[in-house]
Amino acid sequence: MLGFFFFLHQSLWAQTVDEAISKGNDYYKAEQYDMAEKQYRSALAQDGANTTAQYNLANALSKQKKYNEAKELLAVLIKKTEDKNIREAAYYNKGVVFTKQKDLDASIEAYKAALRINPEDKEARENLQKALMERKKQQQQNQQQQKQNQSSMSNKQAEQKLKSLQEKEKKIQERLQNKGQKGSALPKDW
């Protein structure tokens, strides 16, 4: 009899976890990410190991721009899940979060990890290509900026040298003029 009540309790418990996830999904679809977060947290309060609730919570957090919390959840999920599909999706979403935070190197690594699990994932491949192109673009911009800084420094140095030479030339001309005036004041020796 005790086993029956335990089984009945487990069934009701599972339904409430599933219901919370379902409600969270409805809120997520309605773009009410804060309400979805509450439902997913409710599901996790009942079953902390539920990977679906963890994954969905990470997505809801990401939509709310709570990127660091989303990354932490995804990292935990990646480590503890045995399900390759969930792990691949978690790497993919981690890549998206890193991209939104402008951490292109980390996003590239996350997309690569997703593709190692599922080489057929077209979205991961496309996002990897976009991240690689964006990183290359940033590197080119950085190189151009460094060249401009170097050339502007050399322009400043050239201006300083030109001013210095002009001052030296002016002093030399002043000395020559002073010598010329002193020299004409002396009487001629015949």
C-alpha positions as CSV (number, residue, x, y, z in Angstrom):
1,M,0.0,0.0,0.0
2,L,2.8,2.4,0.8
3,G,4.4,1.7,-2.6
4,F,1.1,2.7,-4.3
5,F,1.0,6.0,-2.5
6,F,4.6,6.7,-3.4
7,F,3.9,5.9,-7.0
8,L,0.8,8.1,-7.0
9,H,2.8,10.9,-5.4
10,Q,5.5,10.5,-8.0
11,S,2.9,10.7,-10.8
12,L,1.4,13.8,-9.4
13,W,4.8,15.3,-8.9
14,A,5.9,14.6,-12.4
15,Q,2.7,16.1,-13.8
16,T,3.3,19.3,-11.9
17,V,6.9,19.5,-13.2
18,D,5.6,18.9,-16.8
19,E,2.7,21.4,-16.2
20,A,5.2,24.1,-15.0
21,I,7.4,23.5,-18.1
22,S,4.3,23.6,-20.3
23,K,3.1,26.9,-18.8
24,G,6.7,28.2,-19.1
25,N,6.7,27.3,-22.8
26,D,3.4,29.1,-23.3
27,Y,4.8,32.3,-21.6
28,Y,8.0,31.9,-23.6
29,K,6.0,31.7,-26.9
30,A,4.1,34.8,-25.8
31,E,7.5,36.6,-25.2
32,Q,6.7,36.9,-21.5
33,Y,10.2,35.7,-20.6
34,D,10.0,36.7,-16.9
35,M,6.9,34.6,-16.4
36,A,8.5,31.8,-18.3
37,E,11.5,32.0,-16.0
38,K,9.3,31.7,-13.0
39,Q,7.6,28.6,-14.3
40,Y,10.9,26.9,-15.3
41,R,12.3,27.7,-11.8
42,S,9.2,26.2,-10.3
43,A,9.8,23.0,-12.3
44,L,13.4,23.0,-11.1
45,A,12.4,23.5,-7.5
46,Q,10.4,20.2,-7.8
47,D,13.0,18.4,-9.9
48,G,16.4,20.0,-9.9
49,A,17.8,17.5,-12.4
50,N,15.2,18.2,-15.1
51,T,17.3,19.1,-18.2
52,T,14.4,20.4,-20.1
53,A,13.6,22.9,-17.4
54,Q,17.3,23.9,-17.1
55,Y,17.6,24.3,-20.9
56,N,14.4,26.3,-21.2
57,L,15.3,28.5,-18.2
58,A,18.7,29.3,-19.8
59,N,16.9,30.4,-22.9
60,A,14.4,32.6,-21.0
61,L,17.3,34.2,-19.1
62,S,19.1,34.8,-22.4
63,K,16.0,36.5,-23.8
64,Q,16.0,38.8,-20.7
65,K,19.7,39.6,-21.3
66,K,20.7,37.8,-18.2
67,Y,23.6,36.4,-20.1
68,N,26.0,35.4,-17.3
69,E,23.3,33.4,-15.5
70,A,22.3,31.8,-18.8
71,K,25.9,30.8,-19.6
72,E,26.3,29.3,-16.1
73,L,23.2,27.2,-16.5
74,L,24.2,26.0,-20.0
75,A,27.7,25.1,-18.7
76,V,26.2,23.0,-15.9
77,L,23.8,21.4,-18.4
78,I,26.7,20.6,-20.8
79,K,28.7,18.9,-18.0
80,K,25.9,16.8,-16.5
81,T,23.7,15.7,-19.4
82,E,24.2,12.5,-21.3
83,D,21.8,13.5,-24.0
84,K,23.8,14.6,-27.1
85,N,20.9,16.6,-28.5
86,I,20.6,18.7,-25.4
87,R,24.4,19.1,-25.1
88,E,24.7,20.2,-28.7
89,A,21.8,22.7,-28.3
90,A,23.3,24.0,-25.1
91,Y,26.7,24.6,-26.8
92,Y,24.8,26.3,-29.7
93,N,22.9,28.6,-27.3
94,K,26.1,29.3,-25.3
95,G,27.6,30.4,-28.6
96,V,24.6,32.7,-29.2
97,V,25.1,34.2,-25.7
98,F,28.8,34.8,-26.2
99,T,28.0,36.5,-29.6
100,K,25.6,38.8,-27.9
101,Q,28.3,39.7,-25.4
102,K,30.7,40.4,-28.2
103,D,33.0,37.5,-27.0
104,L,33.7,36.2,-30.5
105,D,36.5,33.8,-29.6
106,A,34.3,32.0,-27.0
107,S,31.3,32.0,-29.3
108,I,33.5,30.4,-32.1
109,E,34.6,27.7,-29.7
110,A,31.0,27.0,-28.5
111,Y,29.8,26.7,-32.1
112,K,32.7,24.4,-32.9
113,A,31.8,22.2,-29.9
114,A,28.1,22.0,-31.1
115,L,29.3,21.0,-34.6
116,R,31.6,18.3,-33.2
117,I,28.5,16.7,-31.6
118,N,26.2,17.3,-34.7
119,P,28.2,18.2,-37.9
120,E,24.9,18.5,-39.7
121,D,23.6,21.5,-37.7
122,K,23.3,24.2,-40.4
123,E,22.5,27.0,-38.0
124,A,25.6,26.3,-35.9
125,R,27.7,26.2,-39.1
126,E,26.2,29.5,-40.3
127,N,26.7,31.2,-36.9
128,L,30.2,29.9,-36.8
129,Q,30.9,31.5,-40.2
130,K,29.3,34.8,-39.1
131,A,31.4,34.8,-35.9
132,L,34.6,34.0,-37.9
133,M,33.8,36.8,-40.4
134,E,33.1,39.3,-37.6
135,R,36.3,38.4,-35.8
136,K,38.3,38.9,-39.0
137,K,36.6,42.2,-39.6
138,Q,37.4,43.3,-36.0
139,Q,41.0,42.2,-36.5
140,Q,41.3,44.3,-39.7
141,Q,39.8,47.3,-38.0
142,N,42.2,46.9,-35.1
143,Q,45.1,46.7,-37.6
144,Q,43.9,49.8,-39.4
145,Q,43.5,51.7,-36.2
146,Q,47.0,50.7,-35.1
147,K,48.4,51.9,-38.5
148,Q,46.5,55.2,-38.1
149,N,47.9,55.6,-34.6
150,Q,51.4,54.9,-35.9
151,S,51.1,57.3,-38.8
152,S,49.5,60.0,-36.7
153,M,52.4,59.6,-34.3
154,S,54.9,59.9,-37.1
155,N,53.0,63.0,-38.4
156,K,53.3,64.6,-34.9
157,Q,56.9,63.7,-34.7
158,A,57.5,65.2,-38.2
159,E,55.8,68.4,-37.1
160,Q,57.9,68.6,-34.0
161,K,61.1,68.0,-36.0
162,L,60.1,70.7,-38.5
163,K,59.4,73.2,-35.7
164,S,62.7,72.3,-34.1
165,L,64.6,72.8,-37.4
166,Q,62.8,76.1,-38.1
167,E,63.9,77.3,-34.7
168,K,67.5,76.3,-35.2
169,E,67.5,78.0,-38.6
170,K,66.1,81.1,-37.1
171,K,68.8,81.1,-34.4
172,I,71.5,80.6,-37.0
173,Q,70.2,83.5,-39.1
174,E,70.1,85.7,-36.0
175,R,73.7,84.8,-35.2
176,L,74.8,85.5,-38.7
177,Q,73.0,88.9,-38.7
178,N,74.6,89.8,-35.4
179,K,78.1,88.8,-36.7
180,G,77.5,90.8,-39.9
181,Q,76.6,93.9,-37.9
182,K,79.6,93.6,-35.6
183,G,81.9,93.0,-38.6
184,S,81.0,96.2,-40.4
185,A,81.6,98.3,-37.3
186,L,85.3,97.5,-37.3
187,P,87.6,99.9,-39.1
188,K,89.3,98.7,-42.3
189,D,93.0,97.9,-41.9
190,W,94.8,99.2,-45.0
